[in-house]
């Protein structure tokens, strides 16, 4: 790489900012252009449904770097500009301001957007989605003491907002088609834990239920009509039914797609050797788990850019971090690590009813696929070691709180 090279980063979230940091941290002295479609400095998104709505953090607390940092590190930060075209043949990116930027290497960090299912009434005033800070500001203004909120979807965003809203004195109803919350992410056993948690905090949890329409009056949302004919009245509605990866630019450019994202190898390089992808859109081959993984979690946006930057600089690097995510809801805090798409059983260690426990997802050979700490802030490294070992463990010893996790590999 030379000082005449131009590296372009498309995406102004956490991943884009971390990529710029990684390039400059690896002494790349060429031109770095960061394209950000929001007019705000890159920021982290998890606090939007957690600390921000809880009143514990402001935007400045989770902004990745100050404007001075981009200036001091000679990063050409283009705020409020979208990438609208990508031509790998000419190695150019067309922008929404009618300019074009050429690149030697390109990193796609375009993230995702809220899914917007075709529910009648979803365009009414008072219907919210949560992806950007502007979304969070609008939702924050609706969560006033004594107000009511109906949430469509019992995934991470829906439940975290429900918890924040309840702690602010808002009446909350949550409607979910699955039989338990978070079933796709955690399975039935752990989904029951979160169902109990929210019901204990007086959330009206409607499981196995569908939404027929968002009720309106005078152009504003007034609640939900469910598939069984029942109604939920609400002053505001949050639709939180997952994320849609922003892969249209990659698709139009002819990059290989699959698993809902851009197909990349372990170095996060796409089918075009000059283009890399990270974060929500990266369907990456995992060198340890021997499968392709695409996850929409903060940890990927935080850590994958360092691997991609190394590859862009001609260095050998593979992204072998285990998938990781966390949540905070009421008095429950947890960390999850691993990948349990094909688990056979769950083993618990600790007090599940008291919500101080560790859960382990095992395959048919009693190998640990994933683990989750709930209100126990130690042992995560041991869980990672168990997963990485790929070795069978004794489920009874795994469930025994007196048996050190580190000793189970010996």
SVG drawing of the C-alpha trace seen along z (x, -y; Angstrom):
<svg xmlns="http://www.w3.org/2000/svg" viewBox="-63 -19 67 57">
<polyline fill="none" stroke="black" stroke-width="0.4" points="0.0,0.0 1.2,-3.5 0.3,-7.1 -1.4,-7.4 -3.9,-4.7 -7.5,-5.6 -9.5,-3.4 -13.3,-4.0 -15.6,-2.9 -19.3,-2.9 -21.3,-3.1 -21.2,-5.6 -22.0,-3.4 -19.8,-1.8 -18.2,0.5 -17.3,-2.3 -15.7,-4.3 -13.8,-1.3 -12.5,-0.6 -11.1,-4.1 -9.5,-3.7 -8.0,-0.4 -6.5,-1.8 -4.9,-4.7 -3.8,-2.5 -2.0,-0.2 -0.1,-3.2 -2.0,-3.4 -1.0,-6.9 -3.1,-6.9 -6.5,-8.6 -9.4,-7.4 -12.9,-8.4 -15.9,-7.5 -19.4,-7.7 -22.1,-8.2 -25.7,-8.7 -26.7,-10.1 -25.7,-13.7 -24.5,-12.6 -21.0,-11.5 -20.8,-7.6 -22.3,-6.2 -23.1,-2.9 -26.7,-1.6 -27.2,0.7 -27.7,-2.2 -30.7,-3.4 -32.9,-0.7 -31.1,-0.5 -29.3,-3.4 -30.7,-6.2 -34.3,-5.4 -33.5,-4.7 -32.1,-8.3 -28.6,-7.0 -26.7,-8.1 -26.9,-10.9 -25.7,-10.7 -22.3,-12.1 -21.7,-9.1 -22.0,-6.6 -20.5,-8.6 -17.5,-6.7 -15.1,-9.6 -15.3,-13.3 -15.2,-15.5 -11.6,-16.5 -10.5,-12.8 -11.5,-12.5 -9.8,-15.9 -6.7,-15.0 -6.4,-11.6 -7.1,-13.0 -10.3,-11.0 -12.5,-12.5 -15.8,-12.1 -18.8,-12.7 -21.9,-13.1 -25.4,-13.0 -24.2,-11.4 -25.4,-8.0 -23.6,-5.6 -26.0,-5.0 -23.9,-3.1 -20.9,-0.8 -18.9,0.1 -16.2,2.7 -15.0,2.6 -13.9,-1.1 -13.6,-0.9 -15.8,-3.9 -18.7,-4.7 -21.4,-7.1 -22.8,-9.3 -26.1,-10.9 -24.6,-14.4 -23.8,-13.6 -20.1,-13.1 -18.0,-10.0 -15.1,-8.7 -12.6,-6.2 -11.1,-3.5 -8.2,-1.1 -9.9,0.9 -13.5,0.7 -15.1,1.7 -18.9,2.2 -20.2,1.5 -23.8,0.6 -25.5,2.2 -29.2,2.9 -32.5,1.1 -35.7,2.0 -38.0,4.5 -41.3,2.9 -43.9,5.6 -47.0,4.7 -49.3,4.2 -52.3,1.9 -52.0,-1.3 -48.2,-1.1 -47.8,-4.6 -49.9,-6.3 -48.5,-8.9 -47.3,-7.4 -46.0,-4.2 -42.3,-3.9 -39.3,-1.9 -35.9,-1.9 -32.7,-2.0 -31.3,-5.5 -30.9,-8.2 -33.7,-10.2 -35.9,-7.1 -34.9,-6.9 -35.6,-10.6 -39.1,-10.3 -39.8,-7.2 -38.4,-8.8 -40.9,-11.6 -43.7,-9.1 -42.7,-7.2 -44.2,-9.6 -45.5,-8.6 -48.9,-7.0 -48.8,-6.6 -49.3,-3.2 -47.1,-1.4 -47.9,1.6 -44.8,3.5 -45.0,5.7 -42.3,8.3 -40.6,9.9 -37.0,9.8 -34.1,8.0 -35.2,4.5 -38.9,5.0 -38.1,6.4 -35.4,3.9 -37.7,1.0 -40.5,2.7 -38.2,2.8 -37.2,-0.8 -40.8,-1.9 -42.0,0.0 -39.3,-1.6 -40.6,-5.0 -44.2,-4.2 -45.5,-3.4 -48.1,-0.6 -46.7,1.9 -48.2,4.7 -46.0,7.0 -47.4,9.1 -45.3,12.0 -46.2,14.8 -43.8,17.3 -44.8,19.3 -42.0,17.6 -40.0,14.4 -36.6,14.7 -37.3,18.2 -35.2,17.8 -32.2,16.4 -32.3,18.5 -34.8,21.4 -37.8,22.3 -36.0,22.9 -34.5,19.4 -37.4,17.8 -39.5,18.9 -37.1,17.0 -37.7,13.8 -41.5,14.3 -41.5,14.7 -39.3,11.7 -41.6,9.3 -44.8,10.7 -43.3,10.1 -43.0,6.4 -46.6,6.3 -46.1,6.4 -49.1,7.7 -47.4,10.4 -49.5,11.8 -47.7,14.9 -48.7,17.0 -50.5,14.0 -50.6,12.1 -51.3,8.4 -54.1,7.9 -53.7,4.1 -52.6,1.1 -55.7,-0.7 -55.9,-4.4 -58.1,-7.5 -57.5,-10.8 -54.4,-9.5 -52.8,-8.5 -52.2,-5.0 -54.5,-4.0 -53.4,-0.5 -53.5,3.0 -56.1,5.3 -55.0,8.9 -55.6,11.8 -58.1,13.4 -60.2,10.2 -59.0,8.8 -57.8,5.3 -55.0,3.5 -55.3,-0.2 -52.1,-2.2 -50.9,-5.8 -47.9,-4.6 -46.9,-1.5 -43.3,-0.2 -42.8,2.3 -39.7,4.4 -39.7,7.4 -36.1,7.6 -33.6,6.0 -33.2,5.9 -29.5,6.0 -28.6,3.2 -27.2,5.3 -28.7,3.6 -25.5,1.8 -23.6,5.1 -26.3,6.9 -26.4,4.3 -22.6,4.4 -22.7,8.2 -21.1,9.3 -21.9,12.8 -24.7,12.9 -26.1,15.6 -27.4,16.3 -29.1,12.9 -25.8,11.0 -22.6,10.5 -20.6,13.7 -17.1,13.2 -14.3,15.5 -12.6,15.6 -10.6,12.5 -14.0,10.7 -13.1,10.4 -16.0,10.6 -16.1,12.2 -14.3,9.1 -10.7,9.1 -10.8,5.3 -14.0,5.2 -14.5,6.3 -17.7,6.4 -18.3,6.3 -21.0,6.1 -24.7,6.9 -24.2,7.6 -21.2,9.9 -22.0,13.6 -18.6,14.8 -17.0,18.2 -15.9,18.9 -12.6,20.8 -13.4,22.4 -17.0,23.3 -16.7,24.4 -19.9,22.7 -21.0,19.4 -22.3,17.0 -24.1,13.7 -25.2,12.0 -26.6,8.5 -24.8,7.8 -22.7,5.0 -19.6,7.2 -19.2,7.8 -19.4,4.1 -16.8,3.5 -14.3,6.2 -14.6,7.2 -13.2,4.0 -9.7,4.7 -9.6,7.9 -10.9,6.3 -8.5,3.4 -5.6,5.9 -6.7,7.7 -7.1,4.4 -3.5,3.6 -2.3,6.9 -1.8,8.6 -2.9,12.1 -5.9,12.1 -8.9,14.2 -11.9,13.3 -12.3,16.1 -14.1,14.3 -17.1,16.3 -20.5,14.5 -21.3,12.4 -24.2,10.3 -25.6,8.9 -28.8,7.4 -30.0,5.5 -33.6,5.7 -34.9,4.7 -32.6,6.5 -31.4,9.0 -28.1,8.6 -26.6,11.3 -23.8,12.1 -24.1,14.8 -21.3,16.3 -21.2,19.0 -23.5,20.3 -26.2,22.7 -28.2,23.0 -28.4,26.8 -28.4,27.5 -30.0,30.6 -30.3,29.7 -29.8,26.8 -28.0,27.4 -28.4,24.9 -26.0,24.2 -27.2,22.0 -30.5,20.4 -32.7,20.1 -35.7,18.8 -33.5,16.3 -32.0,15.3 -28.4,16.0 -27.3,18.8 -25.3,19.9 -27.0,21.7 -25.1,24.0 -26.4,25.2 -25.1,28.7 -25.1,30.7 -25.8,34.4 -22.3,35.3 -22.4,33.1 -20.1,30.4 -20.8,26.9 -22.0,24.8 -22.9,21.6 -23.2,20.3 -24.9,17.4 -24.1,15.8 -27.2,14.3 -26.3,11.9 -23.0,13.8 -20.1,11.7 -17.4,14.3 -16.5,17.4 -17.1,16.1 -13.5,16.9 -14.0,20.5 -17.2,20.8 -15.3,19.6 -12.6,22.3 -15.2,25.0 -16.7,23.9 -13.4,23.6 -12.2,27.0 -15.0,28.8 -14.6,31.5 -17.5,33.4 -18.2,32.6 -20.1,34.3 -23.5,32.6 -23.8,33.4 -20.5,31.7 -21.5,28.8 -24.7,28.3 -22.7,28.5 -21.9,25.1 -19.2,26.5 -17.3,27.9 -15.0,25.2 -15.6,24.8 -11.9,24.6 -11.5,28.1 -14.0,29.7 -11.5,29.7 -8.9,31.6"/>
</svg>
